[in-house]
Each structure stands twice: as structure tokens, then as C-alpha cells.
Amino acid sequence: MTRFTVLVAAPRSRASVRSTALAAAAEVASRAGVSGAPEVIDLGDLGPELLADSSAAVDAALEKVRESDVLLVASPQAHGTYTGLLKVFLDRLPELGLGHTVAVPLAIVDDLRNSHGIEEDLRILLADLGAWVAEPGLILAEDETGRPENVVRAWADVAAPGLRQAVSVSA
């Protein structure tokens, strides 16, 4: 069975980024042949524990991410790139900690005209950790998060062939 995890990197737990990520995850799962509901890790729930030397909750979340075959990473744009929350969390992974993972970057931006940097930065971050990263990444404007289905489907039409192949190899 393919282990699918959604990593939500919004500073507030249960933010709109989470519901958008779950909608995207459903489309990824159906297009890539992944069965079952994904595990969800909401970094907003971990809050200050991310900065502690030791936290059972953070360690468990890191373990789930390391064991994932497919990892959808969703971050709102913060100061032109992904959130510091995501960086702090992923910095705790070992080198090539995502070496067997298919990663799907999802960025939520205020203005699509300024979206290129975050998508590229997310891809680079995930690739540096050893993941095979879906191209193109998925970018949604903040005002599309309430009803992301059309944008997600259009993105999946482009990304699905590569995703399907990558998932079949990694799983």
C-alpha cells in the first residue's frame, strides 16, 4: 500500500491551506492510483514544539514524512517563499531524508504574478532532500482556495502522467 502524507505548513492550524491541500491530495490520489486517505500533518498544530530539542509529536511527524511514498507539501506564501515553519520542520530531516519519496509542492499565493519564486523554492527544497518532485508544482491564488477543484484538475491533467509513473516506481 502506498503511504501518502499531506504536510500543511500554515502558521495557523486548520487554515484554508489544509482544505485546499486535501482537495489536491484527492486529485493526486485518483490520478496517480493511490488508494486510501492520506495522513495529514498540520505544522500549525505543532507550533512551539518545532523549536524544542525533543518532542514526541515532532519526532512522530518526521517519521511519517520520512516513510511517505507520496508527500504533498502545502505552504502559503510568506515573504516571497514558503513558510519558516516548513523550513524549521524539514531542517530536522537527515540528508536525503526524502530519498524514496514522490513530492508534490503546493503553494498558496496572494498574487499569481508573484508566484514563480515559491514554486521554484519548494521544488528545490524537496529535491535537496532527495525527493522526486512533480513538475510543475501546483500554485493557487488565495481567492481560489474556497473552490480549488478546477485549478487542481487542470494542473493534474499536466502532472498526472509523471506522477503516475513516479508513484509506480517508488511504491
C-alpha positions in Angstrom: 0.0 0.0 0.0 1.3 3.5 -0.9 1.9 5.7 2.1 0.5 9.2 1.3 1.0 12.2 3.6 -0.2 15.8 3.3 2.1 18.2 5.1 0.4 21.6 5.8 2.8 24.4 6.6 0.4 27.2 7.5 1.2 29.0 10.8 -2.4 28.6 11.9 -3.7 25.1 12.3 -6.8 24.2 10.3 -6.2 27.1 7.9 -7.7 27.2 4.4 -4.4 25.8 3.1 -5.3 22.5 4.7 -8.7 22.1 3.0 -7.1 23.1 -0.3 -4.3 20.6 0.2 -6.8 17.8 0.9 -8.7 18.7 -2.3 -5.4 18.5 -4.2 -4.5 15.2 -2.5 -7.7 13.6 -3.6 -7.0 14.6 -7.2 -3.4 13.4 -6.9 -4.5 10.1 -5.4 -7.1 9.4 -8.1 -4.7 10.3 -10.9 -1.7 8.5 -9.6 -3.5 5.4 -8.5 -3.0 5.9 -4.7 -5.7 4.3 -2.6 -6.8 5.3 0.9 -7.0 8.6 2.6 -3.7 10.4 3.2 -2.3 11.1 6.7 -2.3 14.8 7.5 0.4 16.6 9.4 -0.6 20.2 10.2 2.5 22.1 11.4 0.3 24.7 12.9 -0.7 22.1 15.5 2.9 21.5 16.4 3.7 25.2 17.0 6.4 25.9 19.5 7.3 22.1 19.8 9.1 22.6 16.4 11.8 24.6 18.2 12.1 22.3 21.2 15.2 20.0 21.5 12.9 17.0 21.9 9.2 16.5 21.1 7.5 13.2 20.7 4.9 14.8 18.4 7.5 16.3 16.1 9.5 13.1 16.0 6.4 11.2 15.0 5.6 13.7 12.3 9.1 13.5 10.9 8.9 9.7 10.9 5.6 9.8 8.9 7.2 12.2 6.4 10.3 10.0 6.0 8.1 6.9 5.5 5.9 8.5 2.9 5.8 7.3 -0.6 3.9 10.4 -1.7 4.2 13.7 0.1 2.1 16.7 -0.8 3.7 19.8 0.8 1.3 22.8 1.1 2.6 26.2 2.1 1.1 29.7 1.9 3.5 32.3 0.5 5.3 34.1 3.3 7.7 37.0 2.4 8.1 35.7 -1.2 8.7 32.0 -0.4 7.4 29.1 1.7 6.9 29.5 5.5 9.6 29.4 8.1 7.5 26.8 9.8 8.1 24.4 6.9 11.9 25.2 6.8 12.2 24.6 10.6 10.4 21.2 10.2 12.2 20.0 7.1 15.6 21.1 8.5 15.2 18.2 11.0 15.3 15.6 8.3 18.6 13.9 7.5 20.3 14.5 4.2 18.4 12.7 1.5 15.6 12.0 4.1 13.1 12.0 1.3 15.1 9.8 -0.9 12.3 7.4 -1.9 9.5 10.0 -1.9 7.4 11.5 -4.7 6.8 15.1 -3.6 4.1 17.4 -4.8 4.7 21.1 -4.0 1.5 23.2 -3.4 1.8 27.0 -3.0 -1.0 29.3 -2.0 -0.1 32.9 -3.1 -1.7 36.3 -2.7 -1.0 37.3 -6.3 -0.3 34.8 -9.1 2.1 37.4 -10.7 4.5 36.8 -7.8 4.2 33.1 -7.6 7.2 31.8 -9.5 9.6 32.1 -6.6 7.7 30.0 -4.1 7.0 27.1 -6.5 10.7 27.0 -7.5 11.9 27.3 -3.9 9.6 24.5 -2.8 10.8 22.2 -5.6 14.5 22.9 -4.8 14.0 22.3 -1.1 12.2 19.0 -1.7 14.8 17.9 -4.3 17.7 18.8 -2.0 16.1 16.3 0.5 16.3 13.6 -2.2 12.6 13.6 -3.4 11.4 13.2 -7.0 9.4 16.4 -7.3 6.4 16.7 -9.5 6.7 19.4 -12.2 5.1 21.7 -12.5 4.2 22.4 -8.8 0.7 23.4 -8.1 0.1 27.1 -7.4 -3.3 28.6 -6.3 -4.2 32.2 -5.6 -5.6 32.7 -2.2 -9.0 33.6 -3.6 -9.1 30.2 -5.4 -8.8 28.2 -2.1 -12.5 28.2 -1.5 -13.1 26.2 -4.7 -9.8 24.8 -5.9 -11.3 22.0 -8.0 -10.9 23.5 -11.5 -7.4 24.7 -11.0 -6.3 21.4 -9.3 -7.9 19.4 -12.2 -6.1 21.5 -14.8 -2.8 21.1 -13.0 -3.4 17.3 -12.6 -4.0 17.0 -16.4 -0.4 18.2 -16.9 1.3 16.5 -13.9 -0.6 13.2 -13.8 1.4 11.1 -16.3 4.7 11.9 -14.5 3.1 11.4 -11.1 1.6 8.0 -12.0 4.9 6.8 -13.3 6.9 8.1 -10.3 4.5 6.6 -7.8 4.6 3.2 -9.5 8.4 3.2 -9.3 8.6 4.4 -5.7 5.9 2.3 -4.1 
